[in-house]
Amino acid sequence: MFELSSLKQMWANAWPIISLLLFSSIISVAIILERWLHLRRAAFDRDQVLGKLRRLLLENRREQALAYAESLDKPVGRVLAVLLESTISHGQISYGALERLSDRLIRTENAGMTRYITGLGTIGSTAPFVGLFGTVVGIIHAFRAISENAGGGPGVVANGIAEALITTALGLFVAIPAVICYNLFMRKIERIVEDMELCVEEVVDAVTADRAPAPPRPPASVRQ
């Protein structure tokens, strides 16, 4: 453990770096908690949603399917609700128009889910370098103290180097959880988006199947 005087000296030498890392740690924890709660609410059971939608749409109960989508209160529910409402209120909509609409809706929801994630990744990638910068500055101060106290012995060297390495340790302490959570969140968002796309494809195929052009009638000679 460091003595109180050593801690004060370390703070005096590296307070900008330590303050920046502590502030980054607070921001990182806030983003992790907020995104974890947000993505937990956004997740859904794909098989359950697909089964319910498939049954309602096969029975041509689009109003009930719309009510079910609105009751989900999730990104997938908002996307499906807009698609179903469009087919109900506007009548015939081409397959291409529904695909373009669904693509815009999914991208909008994806942008909402990835909010603040870039900041978390930035903290995770830069915190070790900030800590390393503090260590380099600390080592410079340590060698300066050694040169000023030539008769201090190994204790002066060890104490100075230990103080300098504190910022590197703090930088890793901030970066490791940020990087782990960034990767976990990005993978979870990918799974949610993939499940949304499957549900959207189910709806688009179901609501456009009855509008597919009828096959051409065979010539009269063939019918005879």
Rosetta constraint file for C-alpha pairs under 8 A:
AtomPair CA 2 CA 6 HARMONIC 5.93 0.50
AtomPair CA 2 CA 7 HARMONIC 6.36 0.50
AtomPair CA 3 CA 7 HARMONIC 6.39 0.50
AtomPair CA 4 CA 8 HARMONIC 6.21 0.50
AtomPair CA 5 CA 9 HARMONIC 6.13 0.50
AtomPair CA 6 CA 10 HARMONIC 6.06 0.50
AtomPair CA 6 CA 163 HARMONIC 7.78 0.50
AtomPair CA 7 CA 11 HARMONIC 6.11 0.50
AtomPair CA 8 CA 12 HARMONIC 6.09 0.50
AtomPair CA 9 CA 13 HARMONIC 6.21 0.50
AtomPair CA 10 CA 14 HARMONIC 5.98 0.50
AtomPair CA 10 CA 15 HARMONIC 7.64 0.50
AtomPair CA 10 CA 163 HARMONIC 6.09 0.50
AtomPair CA 10 CA 164 HARMONIC 7.78 0.50
AtomPair CA 11 CA 15 HARMONIC 4.83 0.50
AtomPair CA 11 CA 18 HARMONIC 7.71 0.50
AtomPair CA 13 CA 138 HARMONIC 7.11 0.50
AtomPair CA 13 CA 141 HARMONIC 7.79 0.50
AtomPair CA 14 CA 18 HARMONIC 6.14 0.50
AtomPair CA 14 CA 134 HARMONIC 6.50 0.50
AtomPair CA 14 CA 137 HARMONIC 7.82 0.50
AtomPair CA 14 CA 138 HARMONIC 7.11 0.50
AtomPair CA 15 CA 19 HARMONIC 5.73 0.50
AtomPair CA 16 CA 20 HARMONIC 6.13 0.50
AtomPair CA 17 CA 21 HARMONIC 6.23 0.50
AtomPair CA 17 CA 130 HARMONIC 6.93 0.50
AtomPair CA 17 CA 131 HARMONIC 7.09 0.50
AtomPair CA 17 CA 134 HARMONIC 5.89 0.50
AtomPair CA 17 CA 167 HARMONIC 7.33 0.50
AtomPair CA 18 CA 22 HARMONIC 6.07 0.50
AtomPair CA 18 CA 134 HARMONIC 7.99 0.50
AtomPair CA 18 CA 167 HARMONIC 6.58 0.50
AtomPair CA 18 CA 170 HARMONIC 7.82 0.50
AtomPair CA 19 CA 23 HARMONIC 6.06 0.50
AtomPair CA 20 CA 24 HARMONIC 6.09 0.50
AtomPair CA 21 CA 25 HARMONIC 6.07 0.50
AtomPair CA 21 CA 127 HARMONIC 6.84 0.50
AtomPair CA 21 CA 130 HARMONIC 7.59 0.50
AtomPair CA 21 CA 131 HARMONIC 7.61 0.50
AtomPair CA 21 CA 170 HARMONIC 7.09 0.50
AtomPair CA 21 CA 171 HARMONIC 6.44 0.50
AtomPair CA 21 CA 174 HARMONIC 7.10 0.50
AtomPair CA 22 CA 26 HARMONIC 6.36 0.50
AtomPair CA 23 CA 27 HARMONIC 6.33 0.50
AtomPair CA 24 CA 28 HARMONIC 5.96 0.50
AtomPair CA 24 CA 123 HARMONIC 6.65 0.50
AtomPair CA 24 CA 127 HARMONIC 7.87 0.50
AtomPair CA 24 CA 174 HARMONIC 7.30 0.50
AtomPair CA 25 CA 29 HARMONIC 6.16 0.50
AtomPair CA 25 CA 174 HARMONIC 5.40 0.50
AtomPair CA 26 CA 30 HARMONIC 6.22 0.50
AtomPair CA 27 CA 31 HARMONIC 6.19 0.50
AtomPair CA 28 CA 32 HARMONIC 6.11 0.50
AtomPair CA 28 CA 120 HARMONIC 5.98 0.50
AtomPair CA 28 CA 123 HARMONIC 7.09 0.50
AtomPair CA 28 CA 174 HARMONIC 7.76 0.50
AtomPair CA 28 CA 178 HARMONIC 6.36 0.50
AtomPair CA 29 CA 33 HARMONIC 6.19 0.50
AtomPair CA 30 CA 34 HARMONIC 6.11 0.50
AtomPair CA 31 CA 35 HARMONIC 5.89 0.50
AtomPair CA 31 CA 116 HARMONIC 6.64 0.50
AtomPair CA 31 CA 117 HARMONIC 7.65 0.50
AtomPair CA 31 CA 120 HARMONIC 6.85 0.50
AtomPair CA 32 CA 36 HARMONIC 5.91 0.50
AtomPair CA 32 CA 120 HARMONIC 7.80 0.50
AtomPair CA 32 CA 178 HARMONIC 7.72 0.50
AtomPair CA 32 CA 181 HARMONIC 6.86 0.50
AtomPair CA 33 CA 37 HARMONIC 6.29 0.50
AtomPair CA 34 CA 38 HARMONIC 6.16 0.50
AtomPair CA 35 CA 39 HARMONIC 5.91 0.50
AtomPair CA 35 CA 113 HARMONIC 7.81 0.50
AtomPair CA 35 CA 116 HARMONIC 7.92 0.50
AtomPair CA 35 CA 117 HARMONIC 7.93 0.50
AtomPair CA 35 CA 185 HARMONIC 7.78 0.50
AtomPair CA 36 CA 40 HARMONIC 5.97 0.50
AtomPair CA 36 CA 185 HARMONIC 7.71 0.50
AtomPair CA 37 CA 41 HARMONIC 6.33 0.50
AtomPair CA 38 CA 42 HARMONIC 6.27 0.50
AtomPair CA 38 CA 113 HARMONIC 7.50 0.50
AtomPair CA 39 CA 43 HARMONIC 6.09 0.50
AtomPair CA 39 CA 113 HARMONIC 6.97 0.50
AtomPair CA 39 CA 185 HARMONIC 7.88 0.50
AtomPair CA 39 CA 188 HARMONIC 7.70 0.50
AtomPair CA 39 CA 189 HARMONIC 7.52 0.50
AtomPair CA 41 CA 74 HARMONIC 6.89 0.50
AtomPair CA 42 CA 74 HARMONIC 5.23 0.50
AtomPair CA 42 CA 75 HARMONIC 6.05 0.50
AtomPair CA 42 CA 76 HARMONIC 7.87 0.50
AtomPair CA 42 CA 192 HARMONIC 7.66 0.50
AtomPair CA 43 CA 74 HARMONIC 7.63 0.50
AtomPair CA 43 CA 192 HARMONIC 6.24 0.50
AtomPair CA 44 CA 49 HARMONIC 7.88 0.50
AtomPair CA 44 CA 74 HARMONIC 7.89 0.50
AtomPair CA 44 CA 192 HARMONIC 7.72 0.50
AtomPair CA 45 CA 49 HARMONIC 6.30 0.50
AtomPair CA 46 CA 50 HARMONIC 6.00 0.50
AtomPair CA 46 CA 195 HARMONIC 5.94 0.50
AtomPair CA 46 CA 196 HARMONIC 7.98 0.50
AtomPair CA 46 CA 199 HARMONIC 7.54 0.50
AtomPair CA 47 CA 51 HARMONIC 5.96 0.50
AtomPair CA 48 CA 52 HARMONIC 6.23 0.50
AtomPair CA 49 CA 53 HARMONIC 6.11 0.50
AtomPair CA 49 CA 199 HARMONIC 7.51 0.50
AtomPair CA 50 CA 54 HARMONIC 5.87 0.50
AtomPair CA 50 CA 199 HARMONIC 5.97 0.50
AtomPair CA 50 CA 202 HARMONIC 7.43 0.50
AtomPair CA 51 CA 55 HARMONIC 6.21 0.50
AtomPair CA 52 CA 56 HARMONIC 6.33 0.50
AtomPair CA 53 CA 57 HARMONIC 5.95 0.50
AtomPair CA 53 CA 65 HARMONIC 6.16 0.50
AtomPair CA 53 CA 202 HARMONIC 7.99 0.50
AtomPair CA 53 CA 203 HARMONIC 7.45 0.50
AtomPair CA 54 CA 58 HARMONIC 5.96 0.50
AtomPair CA 54 CA 202 HARMONIC 7.25 0.50
AtomPair CA 54 CA 203 HARMONIC 7.85 0.50
AtomPair CA 54 CA 206 HARMONIC 7.90 0.50
AtomPair CA 55 CA 59 HARMONIC 6.41 0.50
AtomPair CA 56 CA 60 HARMONIC 6.28 0.50
AtomPair CA 56 CA 61 HARMONIC 5.20 0.50
AtomPair CA 56 CA 62 HARMONIC 6.83 0.50
AtomPair CA 56 CA 64 HARMONIC 7.02 0.50
AtomPair CA 56 CA 65 HARMONIC 5.90 0.50
AtomPair CA 57 CA 61 HARMONIC 5.65 0.50
AtomPair CA 57 CA 62 HARMONIC 6.08 0.50
AtomPair CA 57 CA 65 HARMONIC 6.97 0.50
AtomPair CA 57 CA 203 HARMONIC 7.70 0.50
AtomPair CA 57 CA 206 HARMONIC 6.38 0.50
AtomPair CA 57 CA 207 HARMONIC 7.49 0.50
AtomPair CA 58 CA 206 HARMONIC 7.31 0.50
AtomPair CA 61 CA 65 HARMONIC 6.32 0.50
AtomPair CA 62 CA 66 HARMONIC 6.02 0.50
AtomPair CA 62 CA 84 HARMONIC 6.94 0.50
AtomPair CA 62 CA 88 HARMONIC 7.35 0.50
AtomPair CA 63 CA 67 HARMONIC 6.24 0.50
AtomPair CA 63 CA 88 HARMONIC 7.78 0.50
AtomPair CA 64 CA 68 HARMONIC 6.12 0.50
AtomPair CA 65 CA 69 HARMONIC 6.18 0.50
AtomPair CA 65 CA 84 HARMONIC 7.63 0.50
AtomPair CA 66 CA 70 HARMONIC 6.22 0.50
AtomPair CA 66 CA 80 HARMONIC 7.51 0.50
AtomPair CA 66 CA 81 HARMONIC 5.44 0.50
AtomPair CA 66 CA 84 HARMONIC 5.84 0.50
AtomPair CA 66 CA 85 HARMONIC 6.77 0.50
AtomPair CA 67 CA 71 HARMONIC 6.19 0.50
AtomPair CA 67 CA 81 HARMONIC 7.84 0.50
AtomPair CA 68 CA 72 HARMONIC 6.61 0.50
AtomPair CA 69 CA 73 HARMONIC 7.73 0.50
AtomPair CA 69 CA 76 HARMONIC 7.77 0.50
AtomPair CA 69 CA 77 HARMONIC 4.47 0.50
AtomPair CA 69 CA 78 HARMONIC 6.96 0.50
AtomPair CA 69 CA 80 HARMONIC 5.97 0.50
AtomPair CA 69 CA 81 HARMONIC 5.34 0.50
AtomPair CA 70 CA 77 HARMONIC 5.61 0.50
AtomPair CA 70 CA 78 HARMONIC 6.54 0.50
AtomPair CA 70 CA 81 HARMONIC 5.86 0.50
AtomPair CA 71 CA 77 HARMONIC 7.30 0.50
AtomPair CA 72 CA 76 HARMONIC 7.81 0.50
AtomPair CA 72 CA 77 HARMONIC 5.22 0.50
AtomPair CA 73 CA 77 HARMONIC 5.87 0.50
AtomPair CA 73 CA 78 HARMONIC 7.03 0.50
AtomPair CA 74 CA 78 HARMONIC 6.36 0.50
AtomPair CA 75 CA 79 HARMONIC 6.30 0.50
AtomPair CA 75 CA 109 HARMONIC 6.07 0.50
AtomPair CA 76 CA 80 HARMONIC 6.11 0.50
AtomPair CA 76 CA 196 HARMONIC 5.54 0.50
AtomPair CA 76 CA 199 HARMONIC 7.91 0.50
AtomPair CA 77 CA 81 HARMONIC 5.87 0.50
AtomPair CA 78 CA 82 HARMONIC 6.32 0.50
AtomPair CA 79 CA 83 HARMONIC 6.45 0.50
AtomPair CA 79 CA 102 HARMONIC 7.02 0.50
AtomPair CA 79 CA 105 HARMONIC 5.83 0.50
AtomPair CA 79 CA 106 HARMONIC 6.80 0.50
AtomPair CA 79 CA 200 HARMONIC 7.79 0.50
AtomPair CA 80 CA 84 HARMONIC 6.05 0.50
AtomPair CA 80 CA 199 HARMONIC 7.88 0.50
AtomPair CA 80 CA 200 HARMONIC 6.54 0.50
AtomPair CA 80 CA 203 HARMONIC 7.58 0.50
AtomPair CA 81 CA 85 HARMONIC 5.88 0.50
AtomPair CA 82 CA 86 HARMONIC 6.04 0.50
AtomPair CA 83 CA 87 HARMONIC 6.44 0.50
AtomPair CA 83 CA 98 HARMONIC 7.20 0.50
AtomPair CA 83 CA 101 HARMONIC 7.59 0.50
AtomPair CA 83 CA 102 HARMONIC 7.03 0.50
AtomPair CA 83 CA 203 HARMONIC 7.97 0.50
AtomPair CA 84 CA 88 HARMONIC 6.18 0.50
AtomPair CA 84 CA 203 HARMONIC 7.80 0.50
AtomPair CA 85 CA 89 HARMONIC 5.91 0.50
AtomPair CA 86 CA 90 HARMONIC 5.56 0.50
AtomPair CA 86 CA 91 HARMONIC 7.57 0.50
AtomPair CA 87 CA 91 HARMONIC 5.40 0.50
AtomPair CA 87 CA 92 HARMONIC 6.65 0.50
AtomPair CA 87 CA 93 HARMONIC 6.55 0.50
AtomPair CA 87 CA 207 HARMONIC 7.39 0.50
AtomPair CA 92 CA 211 HARMONIC 7.88 0.50
AtomPair CA 93 CA 97 HARMONIC 6.48 0.50
AtomPair CA 93 CA 98 HARMONIC 6.79 0.50
AtomPair CA 93 CA 208 HARMONIC 7.93 0.50
AtomPair CA 94 CA 98 HARMONIC 6.41 0.50
AtomPair CA 94 CA 208 HARMONIC 7.41 0.50
AtomPair CA 95 CA 99 HARMONIC 6.22 0.50
AtomPair CA 95 CA 204 HARMONIC 7.11 0.50
AtomPair CA 95 CA 208 HARMONIC 6.34 0.50
AtomPair CA 96 CA 100 HARMONIC 6.22 0.50
AtomPair CA 97 CA 101 HARMONIC 6.13 0.50
AtomPair CA 98 CA 102 HARMONIC 6.00 0.50
AtomPair CA 98 CA 204 HARMONIC 6.67 0.50
AtomPair CA 99 CA 103 HARMONIC 6.07 0.50
AtomPair CA 99 CA 204 HARMONIC 7.43 0.50
AtomPair CA 100 CA 104 HARMONIC 6.33 0.50
AtomPair CA 101 CA 105 HARMONIC 6.25 0.50
AtomPair CA 102 CA 106 HARMONIC 6.06 0.50
AtomPair CA 102 CA 200 HARMONIC 6.96 0.50
AtomPair CA 103 CA 107 HARMONIC 6.15 0.50
AtomPair CA 104 CA 108 HARMONIC 6.15 0.50
AtomPair CA 105 CA 109 HARMONIC 6.33 0.50
AtomPair CA 106 CA 110 HARMONIC 5.98 0.50
AtomPair CA 106 CA 193 HARMONIC 7.30 0.50
AtomPair CA 106 CA 196 HARMONIC 7.54 0.50
AtomPair CA 106 CA 197 HARMONIC 7.69 0.50
AtomPair CA 107 CA 111 HARMONIC 6.11 0.50
AtomPair CA 108 CA 112 HARMONIC 6.51 0.50
AtomPair CA 109 CA 113 HARMONIC 6.34 0.50
AtomPair CA 110 CA 114 HARMONIC 6.21 0.50
AtomPair CA 110 CA 189 HARMONIC 7.53 0.50
AtomPair CA 110 CA 193 HARMONIC 6.99 0.50
AtomPair CA 111 CA 115 HARMONIC 6.26 0.50
AtomPair CA 113 CA 189 HARMONIC 6.88 0.50
AtomPair CA 114 CA 118 HARMONIC 7.53 0.50
AtomPair CA 114 CA 186 HARMONIC 7.67 0.50
AtomPair CA 114 CA 189 HARMONIC 7.48 0.50
AtomPair CA 116 CA 120 HARMONIC 6.51 0.50
AtomPair CA 117 CA 121 HARMONIC 6.31 0.50
AtomPair CA 117 CA 182 HARMONIC 6.57 0.50
AtomPair CA 117 CA 185 HARMONIC 7.86 0.50
AtomPair CA 117 CA 186 HARMONIC 7.98 0.50
AtomPair CA 118 CA 122 HARMONIC 6.11 0.50
AtomPair CA 119 CA 123 HARMONIC 6.22 0.50
AtomPair CA 120 CA 124 HARMONIC 6.24 0.50
AtomPair CA 120 CA 178 HARMONIC 5.90 0.50
AtomPair CA 120 CA 179 HARMONIC 7.50 0.50
AtomPair CA 120 CA 182 HARMONIC 6.31 0.50
AtomPair CA 121 CA 125 HARMONIC 6.13 0.50
AtomPair CA 121 CA 178 HARMONIC 6.65 0.50
AtomPair CA 121 CA 179 HARMONIC 6.18 0.50
AtomPair CA 121 CA 182 HARMONIC 5.86 0.50
AtomPair CA 122 CA 126 HARMONIC 6.03 0.50
AtomPair CA 123 CA 127 HARMONIC 5.63 0.50
AtomPair CA 123 CA 174 HARMONIC 7.80 0.50
AtomPair CA 123 CA 175 HARMONIC 6.49 0.50
AtomPair CA 123 CA 178 HARMONIC 6.78 0.50
AtomPair CA 124 CA 128 HARMONIC 7.69 0.50
AtomPair CA 124 CA 174 HARMONIC 7.06 0.50
AtomPair CA 124 CA 175 HARMONIC 4.09 0.50
AtomPair CA 124 CA 176 HARMONIC 6.61 0.50
AtomPair CA 124 CA 177 HARMONIC 7.66 0.50
AtomPair CA 124 CA 178 HARMONIC 4.86 0.50
AtomPair CA 124 CA 179 HARMONIC 4.93 0.50
AtomPair CA 125 CA 129 HARMONIC 7.89 0.50
AtomPair CA 125 CA 175 HARMONIC 6.70 0.50
AtomPair CA 125 CA 179 HARMONIC 7.31 0.50
AtomPair CA 126 CA 130 HARMONIC 6.28 0.50
AtomPair CA 126 CA 175 HARMONIC 7.64 0.50
AtomPair CA 127 CA 131 HARMONIC 6.17 0.50
AtomPair CA 127 CA 171 HARMONIC 4.86 0.50
AtomPair CA 127 CA 172 HARMONIC 6.85 0.50
AtomPair CA 127 CA 174 HARMONIC 6.45 0.50
AtomPair CA 127 CA 175 HARMONIC 5.48 0.50
AtomPair CA 128 CA 132 HARMONIC 6.04 0.50
AtomPair CA 128 CA 168 HARMONIC 6.43 0.50
AtomPair CA 128 CA 171 HARMONIC 4.54 0.50
AtomPair CA 128 CA 172 HARMONIC 5.37 0.50
AtomPair CA 128 CA 174 HARMONIC 7.98 0.50
AtomPair CA 128 CA 175 HARMONIC 6.38 0.50
AtomPair CA 129 CA 133 HARMONIC 6.04 0.50
AtomPair CA 129 CA 171 HARMONIC 7.40 0.50
AtomPair CA 130 CA 134 HARMONIC 6.37 0.50
AtomPair CA 130 CA 168 HARMONIC 7.81 0.50
AtomPair CA 130 CA 171 HARMONIC 6.60 0.50
AtomPair CA 131 CA 135 HARMONIC 6.25 0.50
AtomPair CA 131 CA 167 HARMONIC 4.57 0.50
AtomPair CA 131 CA 168 HARMONIC 4.11 0.50
AtomPair CA 131 CA 169 HARMONIC 7.17 0.50
AtomPair CA 131 CA 170 HARMONIC 6.56 0.50
AtomPair CA 131 CA 171 HARMONIC 4.51 0.50
AtomPair CA 131 CA 172 HARMONIC 7.53 0.50
AtomPair CA 132 CA 136 HARMONIC 6.23 0.50
AtomPair CA 132 CA 167 HARMONIC 6.80 0.50
AtomPair CA 132 CA 168 HARMONIC 5.07 0.50
AtomPair CA 132 CA 171 HARMONIC 7.55 0.50
AtomPair CA 133 CA 137 HARMONIC 6.30 0.50
AtomPair CA 134 CA 138 HARMONIC 5.98 0.50
AtomPair CA 134 CA 164 HARMONIC 7.00 0.50
AtomPair CA 134 CA 167 HARMONIC 5.55 0.50
AtomPair CA 134 CA 168 HARMONIC 7.07 0.50
AtomPair CA 135 CA 139 HARMONIC 6.04 0.50
AtomPair CA 135 CA 164 HARMONIC 4.60 0.50
AtomPair CA 135 CA 165 HARMONIC 5.30 0.50
AtomPair CA 135 CA 166 HARMONIC 7.27 0.50
AtomPair CA 135 CA 167 HARMONIC 5.76 0.50
AtomPair CA 135 CA 168 HARMONIC 6.02 0.50
AtomPair CA 136 CA 140 HARMONIC 6.28 0.50
AtomPair CA 136 CA 164 HARMONIC 7.23 0.50
AtomPair CA 137 CA 141 HARMONIC 6.41 0.50
AtomPair CA 137 CA 164 HARMONIC 7.44 0.50
AtomPair CA 138 CA 142 HARMONIC 6.08 0.50
AtomPair CA 138 CA 160 HARMONIC 7.52 0.50
AtomPair CA 138 CA 161 HARMONIC 7.43 0.50
AtomPair CA 138 CA 163 HARMONIC 7.01 0.50
AtomPair CA 138 CA 164 HARMONIC 4.22 0.50
AtomPair CA 138 CA 165 HARMONIC 7.65 0.50
AtomPair CA 139 CA 143 HARMONIC 6.13 0.50
AtomPair CA 139 CA 160 HARMONIC 6.98 0.50
AtomPair CA 139 CA 161 HARMONIC 6.03 0.50
AtomPair CA 139 CA 164 HARMONIC 5.56 0.50
AtomPair CA 140 CA 144 HARMONIC 6.21 0.50
AtomPair CA 141 CA 145 HARMONIC 6.19 0.50
AtomPair CA 141 CA 160 HARMONIC 7.75 0.50
AtomPair CA 142 CA 146 HARMONIC 6.22 0.50
AtomPair CA 142 CA 157 HARMONIC 6.96 0.50
AtomPair CA 142 CA 160 HARMONIC 4.63 0.50
AtomPair CA 142 CA 161 HARMONIC 6.40 0.50
AtomPair CA 142 CA 164 HARMONIC 7.56 0.50
AtomPair CA 143 CA 147 HARMONIC 6.14 0.50
AtomPair CA 143 CA 157 HARMONIC 7.63 0.50
AtomPair CA 143 CA 160 HARMONIC 7.77 0.50
AtomPair CA 144 CA 148 HARMONIC 6.31 0.50
AtomPair CA 145 CA 149 HARMONIC 6.10 0.50
AtomPair CA 145 CA 156 HARMONIC 7.81 0.50
AtomPair CA 145 CA 160 HARMONIC 7.92 0.50
AtomPair CA 146 CA 150 HARMONIC 5.79 0.50
AtomPair CA 146 CA 152 HARMONIC 7.32 0.50
AtomPair CA 146 CA 156 HARMONIC 6.55 0.50
AtomPair CA 146 CA 157 HARMONIC 6.56 0.50
AtomPair CA 152 CA 156 HARMONIC 5.66 0.50
AtomPair CA 153 CA 157 HARMONIC 7.28 0.50
AtomPair CA 154 CA 158 HARMONIC 6.11 0.50
AtomPair CA 155 CA 159 HARMONIC 5.91 0.50
AtomPair CA 156 CA 160 HARMONIC 6.08 0.50
AtomPair CA 157 CA 161 HARMONIC 6.17 0.50
AtomPair CA 158 CA 162 HARMONIC 6.01 0.50
AtomPair CA 159 CA 163 HARMONIC 6.20 0.50
AtomPair CA 160 CA 164 HARMONIC 6.27 0.50
AtomPair CA 161 CA 165 HARMONIC 6.24 0.50
AtomPair CA 162 CA 166 HARMONIC 6.59 0.50
AtomPair CA 163 CA 167 HARMONIC 8.00 0.50
AtomPair CA 164 CA 168 HARMONIC 7.85 0.50
AtomPair CA 165 CA 169 HARMONIC 6.39 0.50
AtomPair CA 166 CA 170 HARMONIC 6.12 0.50
AtomPair CA 167 CA 171 HARMONIC 6.00 0.50
AtomPair CA 168 CA 172 HARMONIC 6.29 0.50
AtomPair CA 169 CA 173 HARMONIC 6.10 0.50
AtomPair CA 170 CA 174 HARMONIC 6.28 0.50
AtomPair CA 171 CA 175 HARMONIC 6.09 0.50
AtomPair CA 172 CA 176 HARMONIC 5.84 0.50
AtomPair CA 173 CA 177 HARMONIC 7.36 0.50
AtomPair CA 174 CA 178 HARMONIC 6.71 0.50
AtomPair CA 175 CA 179 HARMONIC 6.08 0.50
AtomPair CA 176 CA 180 HARMONIC 6.23 0.50
AtomPair CA 177 CA 181 HARMONIC 6.01 0.50
AtomPair CA 178 CA 182 HARMONIC 5.96 0.50
AtomPair CA 179 CA 183 HARMONIC 6.28 0.50
AtomPair CA 180 CA 184 HARMONIC 6.27 0.50
AtomPair CA 181 CA 185 HARMONIC 5.89 0.50
AtomPair CA 182 CA 186 HARMONIC 6.13 0.50
AtomPair CA 183 CA 187 HARMONIC 6.23 0.50
AtomPair CA 184 CA 188 HARMONIC 6.18 0.50
AtomPair CA 185 CA 189 HARMONIC 6.10 0.50
AtomPair CA 186 CA 190 HARMONIC 6.23 0.50
AtomPair CA 187 CA 191 HARMONIC 6.36 0.50
AtomPair CA 188 CA 192 HARMONIC 6.26 0.50
AtomPair CA 189 CA 193 HARMONIC 6.11 0.50
AtomPair CA 190 CA 194 HARMONIC 6.11 0.50
AtomPair CA 191 CA 195 HARMONIC 6.18 0.50
AtomPair CA 192 CA 196 HARMONIC 6.14 0.50
AtomPair CA 193 CA 197 HARMONIC 6.16 0.50
AtomPair CA 194 CA 198 HARMONIC 6.39 0.50
AtomPair CA 195 CA 199 HARMONIC 6.33 0.50
AtomPair CA 196 CA 200 HARMONIC 6.07 0.50
AtomPair CA 197 CA 201 HARMONIC 6.06 0.50
AtomPair CA 198 CA 202 HARMONIC 6.29 0.50
AtomPair CA 199 CA 203 HARMONIC 6.40 0.50
AtomPair CA 200 CA 204 HARMONIC 6.08 0.50
AtomPair CA 201 CA 205 HARMONIC 5.95 0.50
AtomPair CA 202 CA 206 HARMONIC 6.10 0.50
AtomPair CA 203 CA 207 HARMONIC 6.10 0.50
AtomPair CA 204 CA 208 HARMONIC 6.10 0.50
AtomPair CA 205 CA 209 HARMONIC 5.80 0.50
AtomPair CA 206 CA 210 HARMONIC 7.73 0.50
AtomPair CA 207 CA 211 HARMONIC 7.91 0.50
AtomPair CA 208 CA 212 HARMONIC 6.51 0.50
AtomPair CA 218 CA 222 HARMONIC 6.22 0.50
AtomPair CA 218 CA 223 HARMONIC 6.50 0.50
AtomPair CA 219 CA 223 HARMONIC 6.42 0.50
AtomPair CA 220 CA 224 HARMONIC 6.23 0.50
